[in-house]
Amino acid sequence: MTQQRRGQGPLLRFTKMHGLGNDFMVVDAISQQFRLNPEMIRELANRNFGIGFDQLLVVEPPGLPDVDFRYRIFNADGSEVEQCGNGARCFARFVRDQRLTNKRVIRVQTAKGIIELRISKDGQVLVNMGVPELNPPAIPFAANSEKTVYTVDVEAQTVELSAVSMGNPHGVLVVEDVDTAPVSTLGPLLEKHPRFPARANIGFLQIIDRGHARLRVFERGSGETLACGSGACAAVVAGRLRGLLDERVTVELRGGPLVIEWQGEGSPVMMEGPATTVFDGQLRLPGDTPPRRRKSSRTYKNRA
Ligand SMILES: N[C@@H](CCC[C@H](N)C(=O)O)C(=O)O
């Protein structure tokens, strides 16, 4: 990895946050101007040479009426994505703590639509994650017709998985025990499987009883994380469609529990959980020489 020269560019204020150990660098792009490209994001995400995070969250002014903010999400590999459940809760807490709003119900524009965040008095955040998408081309997932369970050939084996979009693509496998599930081997193979043309987050779901489950997620663009909010929503949708779970489920992730509620097809998925601030910081970005343009690299520039 090439390390960028530091100490010449503008100072960037950021906040380090996490939702059940899924950690974020959160940046206010309303009151400061900066440029980040995928290579810089990868460097900042690096846990040894950078700040270290699973996702970068960027808070922008809204581009639509009746919306409070625009929310952009970048994985540790620099790719921009559509949805992040744990990030949405941290986003809500960040805009309140930074006094960017005093509302308790916040409407946020994401790359896949509008989500609503509700901050309760005890600091928990309730997120309306929207209606899950099960139609294969919209996920996107390659299949001739919509099914609850698909068989997928991966190397020498065949696995069964459900495919769900929560704004971002998920594959969900039901396993006996998450502790012994092949997360680190099957996870990366399925993340990049040709049947998921936009790659996917891969969840390994263990059913404890109809109201309790355990989950580990190998995230697209970040690897296994301690928790994945959209993954927990997708897992409950998959578990409900397979007739294994009730409407309200506590999902135990490696970093702690989330409560997920889904009334069934056509209804939005509700997610409730904590959002934690770790520290505020500032760093000097590399000098103002614009990053070398590469064919595949997109430059992030805020619109403020
Ligand atoms: N950690 C997130 C999901 C972040 C995006 C994901 N890796 C993707 O590429 O879709 C969550 O809490 O939902």
The ligand as an SDF file (V2000), in Angstrom:
LIG
                    3D

 13 12  0  0  0  0  0  0  0  0999 V2000
  -22.2320   -2.3840    8.3610 N   0  0  0  0  0  0  0  0  0  0  0  0
  -23.3490   -2.0320    7.6150 C   0  0  0  0  0  0  0  0  0  0  0  0
  -23.3650   -2.3170    6.1490 C   0  0  0  0  0  0  0  0  0  0  0  0
  -22.3020   -1.5090    5.4060 C   0  0  0  0  0  0  0  0  0  0  0  0
  -22.3450   -1.6450    3.8980 C   0  0  0  0  0  0  0  0  0  0  0  0
  -22.0640   -3.0350    3.4130 C   0  0  0  0  0  0  0  0  0  0  0  0
  -20.7300   -3.4960    3.7260 N   0  0  0  0  0  0  0  0  0  0  0  0
  -22.3100   -3.1000    1.8940 C   0  0  0  0  0  0  0  0  0  0  0  0
  -21.3480   -3.1040    1.1280 O   0  0  0  0  0  0  0  0  0  0  0  0
  -23.4710   -3.1580    1.4820 O   0  0  0  0  0  0  0  0  0  0  0  0
  -24.6650   -2.1870    8.3310 C   0  0  0  0  0  0  0  0  0  0  0  0
  -24.6720   -2.0560    9.5720 O   0  0  0  0  0  0  0  0  0  0  0  0
  -25.7070   -2.3450    7.6900 O   0  0  0  0  0  0  0  0  0  0  0  0
  1  2  1  0
  2  3  1  0
  2 11  1  0
  3  4  1  0
  4  5  1  0
  5  6  1  0
  6  7  1  0
  6  8  1  0
  8  9  2  0
  8 10  1  0
 11 12  2  0
 11 13  1  0
M  END
$$$$
